[in-house]
């Protein structure tokens, strides 16, 4: 509840109590019904939601805006070496993707998210981009945002192929 809604609720309660104690039951009932409708409607309006997902060493954050946009920043992943750049071609083909399976995707499904408006990958280390290939195969991504300068050419080509494969 934001502070404006909380203040409105307190005023509504005081007004109802005042009317009830002064014997104005009909007015109190009308105020109760109108206040209940307004508070219920106000509380159900879309709002900004931020979620830090448990992806182990790396990061993954989900933003949901009041305009129903969904933005995922980084996907998490298992780090090979701390400063080693991620390479999709050398990734273990039998990788379990347990971070995506058990942390990222269940959160998205629980919230009814089948499409992400933006996925932002901050840099090409495995603990930030390592689960992208699995997530992109399970969730439609409208736009992928990366900093081209931080990626080697072969990784950019792999990302391009991955995006074309899943129509991102």
N, C-alpha and C positions, 0 to 999 in steps of 0.2 A: 504494500500500500504506500503510495507516495504521500508526502506531507499535506498536500491540498485535499486529497481524498480523506485522509485521517482527520483533518480539521473539520471538514464537512460532516463527517460521521459523528464527531463529538457534538457539533452544533445541533445536528438532527436529534441525537439522543437527549440533549438538554431540553430542546423544544418539545419533544414528546413527553418527557417527564413533567415539565411545567404545565403543559395542557392537561395531562392526566390528573395531576394533583389539584388543579383548579376546577376539576369536574367536567372538562370539555372532552368527553370520551370520543364523540363523533369526529371532532377536528383532529384529535390525537390519532385515531384510526386511519384517517385520510393521510395525515403526515407520515405515519408508519408505512403505509402501502407505497406512497410516492417515493419516500426515502429509500425503501428497500429496492424498488425498481432502479432508481438512479445509482445507488451504490453497487448493485449487482452488475449493471451495464458498465459503469466506470471501471470496476475491477476486472472485467473481462476484455477490455480494450487491449490491442496488441502493445507490447512493450519490448524494450531492448533486453536481451538475455545474453549473458556471457558464461561460457562453460570452459573450464580448463580440463581437458581430457587426460586420463591417466595412461600415458604411453611410455612409461619408463624413463629412460635417460633423456630423451628428446622432448620436443614440445608439440602440442596440438591444441588449438583453441577454436571453439565454435562460437560465432556471433550470430544471433538471430535478431533482426531489427523489427521495429514496429511496422515497417512496410513489407514484412514477410520475406525479407531477403536473408539468405543463409550464406555465411562466409566461414570457410575453414582455413585456418592458418597453420600450415605444416601438418604432416600426417603421422609423425613419429616413425620409429623404426629402430632396429638394433644396430648400434654403431659397431663398425669393424675396427677401425682405428680412429682416434679422436679427430684428426684433421684430414682424413682421407676422403676424397670426393666420391660420391656414389656413382656406380656404373650399373645400369640395368642389365647389361649383357653378362656381367660376372656374378650377378646375384644367384644364389642357390635356387635352382628351378623347383625344388621341393620345399621351399621355405614355408613355414607354418602360417605366417601372417597372423599370428595370435594376437598382436596388438590391434589390428583392424577387426578381426573376427570377434574378439571378446571385449573391446573397449570402444572403438570408434563407431563401427556399424550398429551395435546394439543401442547406443545413444541416439544415433540418427533415426533408427527405426522406431524407438520409443516415442520420439517427437514427431513421427510421421514425415520425416524428411527423405524424399527419394531423389531430390535434385538439389545440388549446391549451386548457388549463383556464382560464387567465386571460390577458387582454391588458390591460396597464396603460399608459395614455397619460398621461404626466406633465403635459403642457400642449399647447395647440393650435397650436404653431408647426410649419411644414411639415417641418422636419428631425427632428421627433419623431412626427408623425402622418401625414405625406405618403404613406406606402405602405400605410396601413391598408385603404383600399378594395380594393387588389389582393390583399393577404394574406387579408382576410376572404372574398374570392371563391374562394380556393384552399385554405384551411384552415378547418376547423370551429372556431369559438371559442365556448366555453361561457359565459364571462362577460367583459364588457368593463368595465373600471374606469377612471373618469375623475373629475376634480375639477370638478363642475358649475359652481362659481363662476368658474372661469377661462375658460369658454366663452361666446361670445355665443349668444343664443337661436337664431339661424338655423343655426349650426353644430351645436347640440344637436339640432335638428330633422333636419338632414341625417344625423347619426349614428344617430338613431332610425330613420329610413327605411332606412339601410344595414343596420342590425341586423335589422330586420323582413324585408328582402329576402333576407338570408342566414340567417335564423332563429338569430340569436345572442342 
